[in-house]
Amino acid sequence: MQPNKAIVGRNAFQHESGIHQDGVLKERSTYEIMSAASVGVDDVNSIVLGKHSGRHALQSALQELGYQVQGHALNQAFKRFKELADKKKQVSALDLEALVADELRADAAAYTLEWFDVEASTRRPPHATVSILTPDGESVRGDFTGDGPIDAIFRAINAATRREARLKEFRIDAVTGGQDALGEASVILELSGSSAAGQGVSTDIIEAAALAYVRALSNVEQKVLLAAGEEAEEPVLTRTP
């Protein structure tokens, strides 16, 4: 049976409009004159998360996943959700899990990726330009040509931040299924003898890789500064006359 069959089709009891979702969550009978079970339809989740969904629907979906989000945190999560919903027709629970985890990682980032531009062609080596916001609030740019688009953007980030970080490991995995799946990139960098990892999530694997690299660079730089501070605090033994 087609999902848009009147009365008994699956879509008859699903809602994507933010106004409808809010009404159903508060009182189901507002937009449903009968229950799905009364016409033989399984009582499945009637809320479809998409670009027309509102904050109430997102908050409800996050609560079902075990995340109690409200206030400023909800506004931030809703902003990220809308950005993803503009790229995907529907946002799944796995997508939300990945976004929440990604947002938690972002709190510890010292550098921020503002934008990037990658030129790739079979006729010439890929070239990348990036803009990075430093911990001091300064916007810096860098560009570089690499063996591939991801190599180029990694080297461009090094050029922008003036860091000679060495890539030790790079991995990218699909978080969700489908052609519009979220990709999670993982990067391990070495700087001044210290190593640290970073992760990034996006529907664009180049963006996910760049986010992961920036966060790994932030983490490894923090480790280097912490190690330098611990060495400076070591007691100095002096001989008492």
C-alpha positions as CSV (number, residue, x, y, z in Angstrom):
1,M,0.0,0.0,0.0
2,Q,1.4,3.4,-0.9
3,P,2.4,5.5,2.1
4,N,0.2,8.5,1.0
5,K,-3.0,6.4,0.9
6,A,-5.8,8.5,2.4
7,I,-6.7,7.7,6.0
8,V,-4.8,4.4,6.3
9,G,-1.5,5.3,4.6
10,R,1.6,5.7,6.8
11,N,2.0,9.3,6.0
12,A,-1.5,10.2,7.2
13,F,-0.2,10.1,10.8
14,Q,3.2,11.7,10.2
15,H,4.0,15.4,10.6
16,E,6.9,17.5,9.5
17,S,5.4,21.0,9.7
18,G,6.7,22.7,12.9
19,I,3.2,24.0,13.8
20,H,1.6,20.6,13.3
21,Q,4.4,18.9,15.3
22,D,4.0,21.4,18.2
23,G,0.2,20.8,18.2
24,V,0.5,17.0,18.1
25,L,3.1,17.0,20.9
26,K,0.8,19.1,23.1
27,E,-2.5,17.4,22.2
28,R,-2.6,14.7,19.5
29,S,-6.2,15.2,18.7
30,T,-5.4,18.8,17.5
31,Y,-4.4,17.4,14.1
32,E,-5.5,13.8,14.3
33,I,-9.2,13.1,14.5
34,M,-8.5,9.4,15.0
35,S,-5.7,7.3,16.3
36,A,-3.4,5.3,13.9
37,A,-4.3,2.1,15.8
38,S,-8.0,2.6,15.1
39,V,-7.4,2.0,11.4
40,G,-4.9,-0.7,11.8
41,V,-1.7,1.3,11.5
42,D,1.1,0.6,13.9
43,D,1.5,3.4,16.5
44,V,4.9,4.5,15.2
45,N,6.7,7.8,15.9
46,S,4.6,10.4,14.0
47,I,7.2,13.2,14.1
48,V,9.3,13.4,11.0
49,L,12.3,15.7,11.5
50,G,13.1,17.8,8.4
51,K,13.7,21.4,7.4
52,H,10.2,22.5,8.4
53,S,10.5,21.1,12.0
54,G,10.6,23.4,15.0
55,R,12.4,23.5,18.3
56,H,9.7,21.6,20.2
57,A,10.0,18.6,17.8
58,L,13.8,18.7,18.1
59,Q,13.7,18.9,21.9
60,S,11.3,16.0,22.0
61,A,13.5,13.9,19.7
62,L,16.6,14.7,21.8
63,Q,14.7,13.7,25.0
64,E,13.9,10.3,23.5
65,L,17.6,9.9,22.9
66,G,18.4,10.8,26.5
67,Y,19.6,14.4,26.0
68,Q,17.9,17.0,28.2
69,V,18.5,20.2,26.1
70,Q,17.0,23.6,26.7
71,G,17.8,27.3,26.6
72,H,20.9,28.4,24.8
73,A,22.0,24.8,24.3
74,L,18.7,24.1,22.5
75,N,19.2,27.1,20.3
76,Q,22.7,26.0,19.3
77,A,21.5,22.4,18.6
78,F,18.5,23.8,16.6
79,K,20.9,25.9,14.5
80,R,23.1,22.9,13.7
81,F,19.9,20.8,13.0
82,K,18.5,23.3,10.5
83,E,21.9,23.4,8.7
84,L,21.8,19.6,8.3
85,A,18.1,19.6,7.5
86,D,18.7,21.9,4.6
87,K,21.1,19.3,3.1
88,K,19.0,16.2,4.0
89,K,15.3,15.4,3.3
90,Q,14.9,13.8,6.7
91,V,17.1,13.8,9.8
92,S,17.3,10.4,11.6
93,A,18.1,9.5,15.2
94,L,21.6,8.5,14.2
95,D,22.1,11.9,12.6
96,L,21.0,13.6,15.9
97,E,23.4,11.4,17.9
98,A,26.3,12.4,15.6
99,L,25.4,16.1,15.8
100,V,25.1,16.1,19.6
101,A,28.5,14.3,19.9
102,D,30.0,16.7,17.4
103,E,28.7,19.7,19.3
104,L,30.2,18.5,22.5
105,R,33.6,18.1,20.8
106,A,33.3,21.7,19.5
107,D,33.3,23.1,23.0
108,A,36.9,22.2,23.5
109,A,38.1,23.6,20.2
110,A,40.7,26.5,20.3
111,Y,40.8,27.1,16.6
112,T,37.6,27.4,14.5
113,L,37.2,26.7,10.8
114,E,35.5,29.8,9.3
115,W,35.4,28.7,5.7
116,F,37.3,26.9,3.0
117,D,37.7,26.7,-0.7
118,V,39.1,23.7,-2.6
119,E,39.8,23.6,-6.3
120,A,40.3,20.0,-7.6
121,S,40.9,19.0,-11.2
122,T,42.5,16.2,-13.2
123,R,44.6,18.7,-15.1
124,R,46.4,20.3,-12.1
125,P,47.1,19.6,-8.4
126,P,44.3,20.4,-6.0
127,H,44.6,23.8,-4.3
128,A,42.9,24.8,-1.0
129,T,42.4,28.1,0.8
130,V,41.1,28.3,4.4
131,S,40.2,30.9,6.9
132,I,40.8,30.0,10.6
133,L,39.7,31.9,13.7
134,T,42.5,31.7,16.3
135,P,42.0,31.4,20.1
136,D,42.8,35.2,20.3
137,G,40.0,36.0,17.9
138,E,42.2,36.8,14.9
139,S,41.1,35.6,11.5
140,V,44.0,34.1,9.5
141,R,44.2,32.6,6.1
142,G,46.3,30.1,4.4
143,D,46.5,28.3,1.1
144,F,48.5,25.3,-0.2
145,T,48.6,22.8,-3.0
146,G,48.6,19.1,-2.1
147,D,48.5,15.6,-3.5
148,G,44.7,15.5,-3.1
149,P,41.9,17.9,-1.9
150,I,42.2,16.7,1.7
151,D,46.0,16.8,1.7
152,A,45.7,20.4,0.3
153,I,43.3,21.6,3.0
154,F,45.4,20.0,5.8
155,R,48.5,21.8,4.5
156,A,46.5,25.1,4.1
157,I,45.4,24.9,7.8
158,N,49.1,24.4,8.8
159,A,50.0,27.5,6.7
160,A,47.2,29.6,8.2
161,T,48.1,28.7,11.8
162,R,51.8,28.6,11.2
163,R,52.1,25.2,12.7
164,E,54.1,22.3,11.4
165,A,51.8,19.5,12.7
166,R,52.5,16.0,11.3
167,L,49.6,13.8,10.3
168,K,49.9,10.4,11.9
169,E,46.5,8.9,11.1
170,F,43.4,9.8,9.1
171,R,40.2,7.8,8.9
172,I,36.7,8.6,7.6
173,D,33.6,6.5,8.3
174,A,29.9,6.8,7.3
175,V,27.8,7.6,10.4
176,T,24.5,7.0,8.7
177,G,23.4,5.3,5.5
178,G,22.3,6.7,2.1
179,Q,23.8,9.0,-0.4
180,D,23.3,12.0,1.9
181,A,24.9,10.2,4.9
182,L,26.9,12.0,7.5
183,G,30.6,11.3,7.4
184,E,32.8,11.3,10.5
185,A,36.5,12.0,10.0
186,S,39.1,11.2,12.6
187,V,42.6,12.7,12.7
188,I,45.7,12.2,14.9
189,L,48.4,14.8,14.8
190,E,51.8,15.1,16.2
191,L,53.3,18.5,17.3
192,S,56.5,19.1,19.3
193,G,56.5,15.4,20.5
194,S,52.9,15.4,21.6
195,S,50.0,13.6,19.9
196,A,46.3,14.3,20.0
197,A,43.1,13.4,18.1
198,G,40.2,15.3,16.7
199,Q,36.9,14.4,15.0
200,G,34.6,16.2,12.7
201,V,31.1,15.4,11.3
202,S,29.5,16.7,8.1
203,T,27.7,15.5,4.9
204,D,30.8,16.8,3.1
205,I,33.8,14.6,3.7
206,I,36.2,17.4,3.0
207,E,34.5,19.6,5.5
208,A,34.5,16.8,8.0
209,A,38.2,16.2,7.5
210,A,39.0,19.9,7.9
211,L,36.9,20.1,11.1
212,A,38.7,17.1,12.5
213,Y,42.1,18.5,11.6
214,V,41.4,21.9,13.2
215,R,40.2,20.2,16.4
216,A,43.1,17.8,16.5
217,L,45.5,20.8,16.1
218,S,43.7,22.6,19.0
219,N,44.0,19.5,21.2
220,V,47.6,18.8,20.5
221,E,48.6,22.5,21.0
222,Q,46.8,22.5,24.4
223,K,48.8,19.4,25.3
224,V,52.1,21.1,24.3
225,L,51.3,24.2,26.3
226,L,50.3,22.0,29.3
227,A,53.5,20.1,29.1
228,A,55.5,23.3,28.9
229,G,53.7,24.7,32.0
230,E,54.4,21.5,34.0
231,E,58.1,21.7,33.2
232,A,58.2,25.4,34.2
233,E,56.6,24.5,37.6
234,E,59.2,21.8,38.4
235,P,61.0,22.8,41.6
236,V,64.6,24.0,41.2
237,L,67.0,22.5,43.8
238,T,69.5,24.9,45.3
239,R,72.2,24.4,47.8
240,T,71.8,26.1,51.1
241,P,75.0,27.9,52.2
